[in-house]
Amino acid sequence: MSVNFNGKSLHMKALGQGLVELCFDRQGESVNKFDRQTVDEWQQAINQLKAADGVRGVLVTSGKASFIVGADIFEFTPLFEVPESEISAFNAGQAAVFTAFSELPVPLVVAINGMAFGGGFEMALSADHRVMADAAVVGLPEVSLGIMPGYGGTVRLPRIAGSATALAWTTSGAPQKAAAALAAGAVDAVVPLAELRTQALAWLADAAAGRVDWRARRQQTRGPVALDADALAQAEAATAKTARHYPAAAAFIAHLKRSAGLNADAALAQEALAFAQIAKTPTAAALVRLFLNDQFIKKKGKAYAKAARPLKQAAVLGAGIMGGGIAYTSAVRGTPVLMKDLNQAALDLGMNEADKLLARQVDSGRMSADKAAGVRAAIQPTLSYEAFDQVDIVVEAIVENIRIKKAVLGELEGLVRDDAILASNTSSLSITEMAGALKRPQNFVGMHFFNPVPLMPLVEVISHPGTDPVAAATTAGYAMAMGKTPIVVQDCPGFLVNRILNAYTLGFLQLLHDGADFREVDRVMEAFGWPMGPAYLQDVIGMDTLAHVVDVISAGYPDRMTLGFQTAPQLLVEHKRLGQKSGAGYYRYEADAKGKPKKMADPDAVALLATIQPGGPEAFSDEETVDRLMLAMALEAGRCLDDGVAESAIEVDMGLILGLGFPRHIGGILHWADRQGLAGLVEKADRYAAISTLYQASDKLRARAAEGRRFHEN
């Protein structure tokens, strides 16, 4: 027997007695993945196995800590841009390699030592027997990318583990632990990692010797599969709620219904067609883009962490709910923190916030009581500046008043080490102006947390012209240590996220002035995919807070953000309708059984807002409603990129995804603009420019459009 294959992604060697080990071990990479090179090498190895004499069985292993993490998502972007027929043909060709492996005339066993997701799990399903380490996980997460499995998973999993398991696992995309995989029949044995290879080889030896009827077992996976009617009905009901924006799960269900009665080969052919169809949807393009964006952001975060100074002790200046949330988030991730305020009541409020957050963790079983006690001990409340000379970074989270902030920061600067970083948590105040009051402005940045701090993943790190890049990187590194995603932006009114949100808000307020019904606008934008419509969002934020922030940000861009009429928030504030906090805003609110505010219609709000609609009520189409709000947002997002507020279109898009809950299936505001076509965007802007200066297209946008360029250049 001559078997000796050595590639860049896998190698193969004889083990004796006709047994062969095929090991996936990508050179120069920390994980294995199915890219074109790997599939090509696997085909070569299969061809060698077919040609070799004396092969009696094949063991598949991994040389990495994980098994195979899935397909190479970076290859999806160019693939999904070609016609559907080409995607189907390409995918069928790739999947044929999995089938060729499954048809080798010898028993096949896979030793799953770690993560086996997507194509990695599909590879395992193409074998006759699967042995899984007890700490390993498997799954088919393709729906999170807006697609469905395409390497045989939609065909083999239901025939191995049953249609109910296939429906549950594929439509959810959730990872499955070893015990669940064994109970479902998706794997055949679960063993400690130390015994994995021995147990897999033992089965292979038994199968090669004829003590296991692997041929009969294989034949059972070649025919049709029975559909579980109850599981099918449940899956259809669950996916019906999300299918409009996230069609992949529903597409898989439809494919399973079509292919269940077919033999495996015919079902695989149907899988290639179904995969190509779903790959061409806007949702797939958006979610793949978000995956790649996330990889970019993580890589950039690692660069910040590498350039950062070490942080051993933090401090928060200003307690209360915000300060308590920041202190908790720091301590729970391992950075001890001082929390200072002027009075004991504020400190108590901050510690109570931390205590509530810790109690939720303990009550849910996500944290032990001992761990919670340790986290609480890492938060030191104080009424004095004692020990501030030992801190590496101070996050100022006091009242949103620039005069007070400048005075406090100036005092603080004299009490900390010369190399300590001062960071102001503000949503709209000028970082540059605050820096002007400091003796060491190079160590000063903005650090904008989004509320609620423990839940919102984004932190904007705001640099001013004099910020030391190491200070910005260190602050970003601190945000990462807190489990957040930092985006470093340049100072401007509203920074990145709130500046763009302000344009969206003004687009909404202009629409109301022109006669729109706020309830209809909320309906349309929620149907578009926003978690809540703009009126409801303003009620949640608080009308007084919103009116102040809109005024501050708009004042920074008077050439295009001056509406010139009384706005709905200004009117509602006059009538003490502040939103949820006062019980009435655009809507009326009553506490439900759990004490949470329940939104209810309020005719008084409709009548009040009619007084600032000079032309009376007017019905707008859903298309125009979406266009006017999204266009205002896209134009401002493009300006932020061109002004250098953010370094890339990726960071603009991810800022809105992580900071606002921008609809993921859209992929980001600049991704949306690219898919509209920038020439079309400019044309719409020119059409609406007569309504408001908000819709002015910048010269740089016009140049991009004329050159046929996009915001996302790759």
LOTI-44704 format. One record per residue (C-alpha): residue in one letter; z, x, y. Coordinates in steps of 0.2 Angstrom, whole numbers, padded with zeros to 4 digits. Layout:
  code     zz     xx     yy
     a      Z      X      Y
...
END
This chain:
  code     zz     xx     yy
     m   0000   0000   0000
     s  -0005   0007   0017
     v   0004  -0001   0031
     n   0008   0009   0046
     f   0004   0001   0063
     n   0011   0008   0080
     g   0006  -0001   0096
     k   0014  -0003   0113
     s   0022  -0020   0109
     l   0025  -0019   0090
     h   0025  -0008   0075
     m   0025  -0010   0057
     k   0031   0000   0042
     a   0033  -0002   0023
     l   0051  -0005   0017
     g   0047  -0002  -0002
     q   0044  -0014  -0016
     g   0029  -0022  -0007
     l   0040  -0027   0008
     v   0035  -0024   0026
     e   0044  -0024   0042
     l   0035  -0030   0058
     c   0046  -0026   0073
     f   0042  -0032   0091
     d   0048  -0018   0103
     r   0038  -0017   0119
     q   0038   0001   0126
     g   0045   0003   0143
     e   0052  -0015   0144
     s   0069  -0022   0142
     v   0062  -0038   0133
     n   0048  -0043   0122
     k   0036  -0056   0128
     f   0019  -0063   0122
     d   0006  -0057   0134
     r  -0012  -0053   0130
     q  -0008  -0036   0124
     t   0006  -0041   0112
     v  -0005  -0055   0105
     d  -0019  -0043   0103
     e  -0008  -0030   0094
     w  -0001  -0044   0083
     q  -0018  -0049   0077
     q  -0022  -0031   0073
     a  -0006  -0030   0063
     i  -0010  -0046   0054
     n  -0028  -0039   0050
     q  -0020  -0024   0042
     l  -0008  -0034   0032
     k  -0023  -0045   0025
     a  -0032  -0029   0020
     a  -0018  -0020   0013
     d  -0015  -0020  -0006
     g   0002  -0023  -0013
     v   0010  -0032   0001
     r   0023  -0045  -0006
     g   0033  -0051   0010
     v   0035  -0048   0028
     l   0051  -0046   0038
     v   0049  -0049   0057
     t   0063  -0041   0068
     s   0065  -0036   0086
     g   0069  -0019   0093
     k   0077  -0027   0109
     a   0094  -0036   0112
     s   0084  -0052   0113
     f   0071  -0057   0100
     i   0056  -0063   0111
     v   0059  -0071   0127
     g   0042  -0081   0128
     a   0025  -0079   0136
     d   0021  -0068   0151
     i   0022  -0081   0165
     f   0013  -0069   0177
     e  -0003  -0071   0167
     f  -0002  -0090   0170
     t  -0007  -0090   0188
     p  -0025  -0084   0185
     l  -0026  -0093   0169
     f  -0022  -0110   0177
     e  -0035  -0108   0190
     v  -0050  -0108   0178
     p  -0058  -0125   0172
     e  -0048  -0135   0159
     s  -0060  -0131   0145
     e  -0058  -0112   0147
     i  -0039  -0114   0147
     s  -0040  -0124   0131
     a  -0052  -0112   0123
     f  -0041  -0097   0128
     n  -0025  -0105   0122
     a  -0033  -0110   0105
     g  -0038  -0092   0103
     q  -0020  -0086   0106
     a  -0012  -0099   0095
     a  -0024  -0095   0081
     v  -0015  -0078   0079
     f   0001  -0088   0076
     t  -0008  -0098   0063
     a  -0016  -0083   0055
     f   0002  -0076   0053
     s   0008  -0092   0046
     e  -0006  -0092   0033
     l  -0003  -0074   0026
     p  -0002  -0076   0007
     v   0015  -0069   0006
     p   0033  -0075   0011
     l   0037  -0073   0029
     v   0055  -0072   0036
     v   0061  -0069   0054
     a   0077  -0062   0059
     i   0082  -0070   0076
     n   0094  -0058   0084
     g   0095  -0065   0102
     m   0085  -0076   0114
     a   0070  -0083   0106
     f   0062  -0095   0119
     g   0045  -0103   0121
     g   0032  -0092   0112
     g   0046  -0082   0104
     f   0053  -0097   0095
     e   0035  -0103   0091
     m   0033  -0086   0083
     a   0048  -0089   0072
     l   0042  -0107   0068
     s   0026  -0099   0061
     a   0036  -0091   0047
     d   0043  -0098   0031
     h   0061  -0094   0034
     r   0072  -0091   0049
     v   0089  -0082   0049
     m   0098  -0083   0065
     a   0112  -0072   0072
     d   0127  -0083   0077
     a   0126  -0078   0095
     a   0108  -0080   0097
     v   0099  -0095   0106
     v   0082  -0103   0103
     g   0072  -0116   0113
     l   0056  -0123   0120
     p   0059  -0122   0139
     e   0041  -0125   0144
     v   0044  -0141   0153
     s   0054  -0131   0166
     l   0037  -0124   0171
     g   0028  -0140   0171
     i   0019  -0137   0154
     m   0022  -0140   0136
     p   0022  -0127   0121
     g   0005  -0121   0117
     y   0007  -0109   0102
     g   0010  -0122   0089
     g   0028  -0127   0094
     t   0023  -0145   0096
     v   0016  -0146   0079
     r   0028  -0135   0069
     l   0045  -0140   0076
     p   0043  -0158   0071
     r   0036  -0154   0054
     i   0051  -0142   0051
     a   0065  -0151   0060
     g   0059  -0168   0062
     s   0052  -0178   0076
     a   0069  -0183   0084
     t   0074  -0164   0086
     a   0056  -0160   0093
     l   0057  -0174   0105
     a   0075  -0170   0111
     w   0072  -0151   0112
     t   0055  -0151   0120
     t   0057  -0165   0133
     s   0074  -0157   0139
     g   0069  -0139   0137
     a   0087  -0135   0134
     p   0092  -0119   0125
     q   0100  -0122   0108
     k   0114  -0112   0100
     a   0114  -0107   0082
     a   0125  -0120   0076
     a   0114  -0134   0083
     a   0098  -0125   0077
     l   0105  -0125   0059
     a   0111  -0143   0060
     a   0094  -0148   0065
     g   0085  -0138   0051
     a   0076  -0128   0064
     v   0083  -0112   0056
     d   0088  -0109   0038
     a   0104  -0098   0040
     v   0116  -0092   0053
     v   0125  -0076   0050
     p   0135  -0063   0060
     l   0123  -0051   0069
     a   0129  -0037   0058
     e   0123  -0046   0043
     l   0107  -0052   0050
     r   0095  -0039   0043
     t   0103  -0039   0026
     q   0103  -0058   0024
     a   0085  -0059   0030
     l   0079  -0045   0018
     a   0089  -0054   0003
     w   0079  -0070   0006
     l   0063  -0060   0007
     a   0066  -0051  -0009
     d   0071  -0067  -0018
     a   0055  -0076  -0012
     a   0044  -0061  -0016
     a   0052  -0061  -0034
     g   0048  -0079  -0036
     r   0066  -0085  -0035
     v   0062  -0095  -0019
     d   0047  -0107  -0020
     w   0041  -0103  -0002
     r   0024  -0110  -0006
     a   0030  -0127  -0008
     r   0041  -0126   0007
     r   0025  -0120   0017
     q   0015  -0134   0011
     q   0027  -0147   0018
     t   0023  -0141   0035
     r   0004  -0143   0034
     g   0004  -0162   0033
     p   0007  -0177   0045
     v   0025  -0180   0052
     a   0034  -0196   0052
     l   0039  -0202   0070
     d   0057  -0208   0073
     a   0055  -0224   0082
     d   0072  -0224   0090
     a   0071  -0206   0096
     l   0053  -0210   0103
     a   0059  -0225   0112
     q   0074  -0215   0120
     a   0063  -0201   0125
     e   0050  -0212   0133
     a   0063  -0221   0143
     a   0071  -0205   0149
     t   0055  -0197   0154
     a   0048  -0213   0163
     k   0060  -0210   0177
     t   0053  -0192   0181
     a   0035  -0193   0174
     r   0027  -0196   0191
     h   0032  -0179   0198
     y   0036  -0170   0181
     p   0023  -0176   0169
     a   0025  -0162   0156
     a   0038  -0171   0145
     a   0029  -0187   0145
     a   0013  -0177   0141
     f   0021  -0170   0126
     i   0027  -0187   0119
     a   0010  -0194   0121
     h   0003  -0179   0112
     l   0016  -0180   0098
     k   0011  -0199   0096
     r  -0008  -0194   0095
     s  -0005  -0180   0083
     a   0009  -0185   0071
     g  -0003  -0193   0059
     l  -0014  -0178   0058
     n  -0013  -0163   0047
     a  -0006  -0147   0055
     d  -0023  -0139   0059
     a  -0030  -0155   0068
     a  -0014  -0157   0077
     l  -0015  -0139   0083
     a  -0032  -0142   0090
     q  -0025  -0157   0099
     e  -0011  -0146   0106
     a  -0024  -0134   0114
     l  -0032  -0149   0123
     a  -0015  -0156   0129
     f  -0009  -0139   0135
     a  -0024  -0137   0145
     q  -0023  -0154   0153
     i  -0005  -0152   0158
     a  -0008  -0134   0164
     k  -0020  -0141   0177
     t  -0008  -0152   0186
     p  -0001  -0148   0203
     t   0017  -0148   0196
     a   0013  -0134   0183
     a   0005  -0124   0198
     a   0021  -0127   0208
     l   0034  -0123   0195
     v   0025  -0108   0189
     r   0024  -0102   0207
     l   0043  -0105   0208
     f   0046  -0095   0193
     l   0037  -0080   0200
     n   0045  -0083   0217
     d   0062  -0082   0208
     q   0058  -0066   0200
     f   0052  -0059   0217
     i   0069  -0064   0225
     k   0079  -0057   0211
     k   0070  -0040   0212
     k   0073  -0040   0231
     g   0091  -0044   0228
     k   0093  -0029   0216
     a   0085  -0018   0230
     y   0098  -0024   0242
     a   0112  -0021   0230
     k   0106  -0003   0227
     a   0106   0000   0246
     a   0122  -0008   0249
     r   0139   0000   0252
     p   0153  -0005   0240
     l   0164  -0019   0244
     k   0182  -0020   0237
     q   0190  -0031   0250
     a   0184  -0046   0260
     a   0191  -0057   0273
     v   0187  -0074   0280
     l   0192  -0078   0298
     g   0195  -0097   0300
     a   0201  -0108   0286
     g   0198  -0126   0283
     i   0186  -0133   0271
     m   0172  -0121   0275
     g   0183  -0106   0275
     g   0192  -0111   0259
     g   0175  -0113   0251
     i   0170  -0096   0256
     a   0186  -0088   0250
     y   0186  -0097   0234
     t   0168  -0092   0230
     s   0172  -0074   0234
     a   0188  -0073   0224
     v   0181  -0083   0209
     r   0167  -0069   0207
     g   0179  -0055   0208
     t   0180  -0050   0227
     p   0198  -0052   0233
     v   0199  -0060   0251
     l   0211  -0062   0265
     m   0210  -0079   0273
     k   0216  -0080   0291
     d   0219  -0094   0304
     l   0229  -0097   0319
     n   0240  -0111   0311
     q   0248  -0115   0295
     a   0240  -0132   0294
     a   0223  -0124   0294
     l   0228  -0112   0280
     d   0235  -0126   0270
     l   0219  -0135   0271
     g   0209  -0120   0266
     m   0221  -0116   0251
     n   0220  -0135   0246
     e   0201  -0134   0246
     a   0202  -0118   0234
     d   0215  -0127   0224
     k   0204  -0142   0222
     l   0189  -0132   0217
     l   0200  -0122   0204
     a   0207  -0138   0197
     r   0190  -0145   0194
     q   0185  -0129   0184
     v   0201  -0130   0173
     d   0199  -0149   0170
     s   0181  -0147   0165
     g   0186  -0133   0153
     r   0175  -0120   0162
     m   0190  -0110   0167
     s   0207  -0107   0159
     a   0223  -0110   0168
     d   0227  -0091   0168
     k   0210  -0087   0175
     a   0213  -0100   0189
     a   0230  -0093   0193
     g   0222  -0076   0195
     v   0208  -0082   0206
     r   0221  -0091   0217
     a   0231  -0075   0218
     a   0216  -0066   0224
     i   0215  -0077   0240
     q   0229  -0071   0252
     p   0232  -0083   0266
     t   0239  -0075   0282
     l   0243  -0080   0300
     s   0241  -0061   0306
     y   0228  -0048   0306
     e   0239  -0037   0296
     a   0229  -0028   0282
     f   0213  -0031   0291
     d   0211  -0013   0293
     q   0208  -0012   0274
     v   0194  -0024   0273
     d   0175  -0020   0270
     i   0168  -0036   0277
     v   0174  -0051   0288
     v   0166  -0068   0287
     e   0170  -0077   0303
     a   0170  -0096   0300
     i   0178  -0103   0316
     v   0173  -0117   0327
     e   0154  -0118   0332
     n   0156  -0112   0350
     i   0148  -0096   0355
     r   0160  -0092   0369
     i   0175  -0093   0357
     k   0165  -0084   0343
     k   0161  -0069   0355
     a   0179  -0068   0361
     v   0186  -0068   0343
     l   0173  -0056   0336
     g   0177  -0044   0351
     e   0195  -0044   0347
     l   0192  -0043   0328
     e   0181  -0027   0331
     g   0196  -0017   0337
     l   0206  -0021   0322
     v   0195  -0017   0308
     r   0188   0000   0302
     d   0173   0007   0311
     d   0162   0004   0296
     a   0168  -0013   0292
     i   0154  -0027   0293
     l   0157  -0042   0304
     a   0147  -0058   0299
     s   0147  -0074   0308
     n   0144  -0090   0298
     t   0134  -0101   0310
     s   0120  -0113   0308
     s   0112  -0111   0324
     l   0120  -0100   0337
     s   0112  -0084   0343
     i   0117  -0069   0332
     t   0109  -0057   0345
     e   0119  -0064   0359
     m   0135  -0062   0349
     a   0130  -0044   0345
     g   0129  -0041   0364
     a   0148  -0043   0366
     l   0152  -0030   0352
     k   0154  -0011   0353
     r   0147  -0008   0336
     p   0133  -0021   0335
     q   0124  -0012   0321
     n   0138  -0018   0309
     f   0136  -0036   0314
     v   0125  -0049   0305
     g   0124  -0068   0303
     m   0129  -0075   0286
     h   0124  -0093   0285
     f   0132  -0102   0271
     f   0126  -0120   0267
     n   0138  -0134   0264
     p   0146  -0137   0251
     v   0148  -0118   0249
     p   0152  -0118   0231
     l   0137  -0128   0226
     m   0123  -0122   0237
     p   0114  -0107   0231
     l   0107  -0100   0247
     v   0114  -0088   0260
     e   0104  -0083   0275
     v   0108  -0066   0281
     i   0103  -0064   0299
     s   0098  -0048   0307
     h   0097  -0045   0326
     p   0087  -0031   0333
     g   0101  -0019   0332
     t   0107  -0022   0315
     d   0109  -0007   0303
     p   0098  -0011   0288
     v   0112  -0005   0277
     a   0124  -0018   0285
     a   0111  -0032   0281
     a   0109  -0025   0263
     t   0128  -0024   0260
     t   0130  -0042   0267
     a   0116  -0048   0255
     g   0124  -0038   0241
     y   0141  -0047   0245
     a   0132  -0064   0244
     m   0124  -0059   0227
     a   0142  -0054   0221
     m   0147  -0072   0226
     g   0133  -0079   0214
     k   0122  -0083   0229
     t   0104  -0080   0233
     p   0103  -0071   0249
     i   0087  -0071   0260
     v   0087  -0059   0275
     v   0079  -0066   0290
     q   0077  -0061   0308
     d   0087  -0070   0322
     c   0079  -0084   0331
     p   0085  -0102   0336
     g   0089  -0111   0319
     f   0085  -0095   0309
     l   0074  -0100   0295
     v   0079  -0115   0286
     n   0086  -0125   0300
     r   0072  -0121   0311
     i   0060  -0128   0299
     l   0071  -0143   0295
     n   0072  -0146   0314
     a   0053  -0148   0314
     y   0054  -0160   0300
     t   0068  -0170   0309
     l   0058  -0171   0325
     g   0043  -0177   0315
     f   0053  -0191   0309
     l   0061  -0195   0326
     q   0043  -0196   0333
     l   0038  -0207   0320
     l   0053  -0219   0323
     h   0049  -0219   0342
     d   0031  -0224   0337
     g   0037  -0239   0328
     a   0041  -0234   0310
     d   0055  -0243   0300
     f   0067  -0229   0295
     r   0070  -0238   0279
     e   0051  -0237   0274
     v   0051  -0218   0279
     d   0066  -0215   0268
     r   0057  -0225   0254
     v   0041  -0215   0256
     m   0049  -0198   0257
     e   0061  -0201   0242
     a   0045  -0206   0232
     f   0037  -0190   0238
     g   0051  -0181   0229
     w   0065  -0177   0242
     p   0083  -0181   0235
     m   0086  -0192   0250
     g   0075  -0198   0265
     p   0077  -0191   0282
     a   0088  -0206   0289
     y   0100  -0205   0275
     l   0101  -0186   0276
     q   0106  -0188   0294
     d   0119  -0200   0290
     v   0126  -0188   0277
     i   0125  -0173   0289
     g   0134  -0183   0303
     m   0125  -0190   0318
     d   0135  -0180   0331
     t   0133  -0164   0322
     l   0114  -0167   0319
     a   0111  -0171   0338
     h   0120  -0155   0343
     v   0110  -0144   0331
     v   0094  -0152   0336
     d   0097  -0150   0354
     v   0102  -0131   0352
     i   0087  -0127   0341
     s   0074  -0137   0351
     a   0080  -0128   0367
     g   0074  -0112   0359
     y   0056  -0119   0357
     p   0053  -0130   0373
     d   0034  -0128   0372
     r   0033  -0139   0356
     m   0050  -0146   0352
     t   0054  -0156   0367
     l   0051  -0175   0363
     g   0054  -0182   0380
     f   0062  -0198   0375
     q   0079  -0204   0369
     t   0080  -0201   0350
     a   0088  -0211   0337
     p   0103  -0199   0334
     q   0107  -0199   0353
     l   0107  -0218   0353
     l   0117  -0219   0337
     v   0130  -0207   0344
     e   0131  -0217   0360
     h   0136  -0232   0349
     k   0148  -0222   0339
     r   0137  -0224   0323
     l   0140  -0206   0316
     g   0134  -0209   0299
     q   0145  -0209   0283
     k   0160  -0201   0292
     s   0161  -0217   0303
     g   0155  -0230   0291
     a   0139  -0233   0300
     g   0123  -0224   0306
     y   0106  -0229   0300
     y   0115  -0238   0286
     r   0132  -0245   0283
     y   0144  -0237   0271
     e   0158  -0244   0260
     a   0168  -0235   0247
     d   0163  -0238   0229
     a   0176  -0239   0215
     k   0177  -0220   0215
     g   0179  -0219   0233
     k   0162  -0212   0237
     p   0152  -0220   0251
     k   0139  -0233   0245
     k   0124  -0235   0256
     m   0120  -0252   0262
     a   0107  -0261   0273
     d   0113  -0264   0291
     p   0102  -0276   0302
     d   0112  -0270   0317
     a   0105  -0253   0315
     v   0087  -0260   0314
     a   0090  -0270   0330
     l   0098  -0256   0339
     l   0084  -0244   0335
     a   0071  -0257   0340
     t   0077  -0254   0358
     i   0069  -0236   0358
     q   0052  -0241   0351
     p   0042  -0244   0367
     g   0027  -0250   0358
     g   0037  -0261   0346
     p   0037  -0260   0327
     e   0022  -0253   0318
     a   0017  -0251   0300
     f   0012  -0233   0294
     s   0003  -0230   0278
     d   0013  -0219   0265
     e   0000  -0205   0267
     e   0002  -0204   0286
     t   0021  -0205   0284
     v   0020  -0190   0272
     d   0007  -0181   0283
     r   0017  -0182   0299
     l   0033  -0176   0292
     m   0026  -0162   0280
     l   0014  -0156   0293
     a   0027  -0153   0306
     m   0037  -0144   0293
     a   0022  -0133   0287
     l   0016  -0129   0304
     e   0034  -0122   0309
     a   0036  -0113   0292
     g   0019  -0104   0295
     r   0025  -0099   0312
     c   0041  -0092   0304
     l   0031  -0082   0293
     d   0019  -0076   0307
     d   0034  -0072   0318
     g   0042  -0061   0305
     v   0057  -0072   0304
     a   0055  -0070   0285
     e   0046  -0056   0277
     s   0036  -0066   0265
     a   0029  -0084   0261
     i   0040  -0083   0245
     e   0056  -0081   0255
     v   0051  -0096   0267
     d   0047  -0107   0252
     m   0063  -0102   0242
     g   0074  -0104   0257
     l   0069  -0122   0258
     i   0070  -0125   0239
     l   0088  -0117   0238
     g   0094  -0122   0255
     l   0087  -0140   0258
     g   0083  -0146   0240
     f   0065  -0146   0245
     p   0056  -0155   0230
     r   0053  -0142   0216
     h   0038  -0150   0210
     i   0029  -0147   0226
     g   0033  -0128   0225
     g   0038  -0125   0243
     i   0031  -0130   0260
     l   0019  -0115   0261
     h   0013  -0118   0243
     w   0010  -0136   0248
     a   0000  -0130   0263
     d  -0010  -0119   0253
     r  -0015  -0133   0241
     q  -0019  -0144   0255
     g  -0031  -0130   0262
     l  -0027  -0122   0278
     a  -0043  -0128   0286
     g  -0038  -0146   0282
     l  -0021  -0142   0288
     v  -0028  -0137   0305
     e  -0039  -0152   0306
     k  -0024  -0164   0303
     a  -0014  -0154   0316
     d  -0028  -0157   0329
     r  -0029  -0175   0325
     y  -0010  -0177   0328
     a  -0008  -0165   0343
     a  -0011  -0179   0355
     i   0004  -0188   0348
     s   0016  -0173   0350
     t   0016  -0155   0354
     l   0025  -0153   0338
     y   0008  -0153   0329
     q   0000  -0138   0339
     a  -0008  -0126   0326
     s  -0005  -0108   0331
     d  -0018  -0096   0334
     k  -0013  -0086   0318
     l  -0014  -0101   0308
     r  -0032  -0105   0314
     a  -0037  -0087   0310
     r  -0030  -0088   0293
     a  -0040  -0105   0290
     a  -0056  -0097   0298
     e  -0055  -0082   0286
     g  -0052  -0093   0271
     r  -0035  -0085   0268
     r  -0019  -0093   0261
     f   0000  -0091   0265
     h   0003  -0085   0247
     e  -0010  -0071   0246
     n  -0008  -0069   0227
END
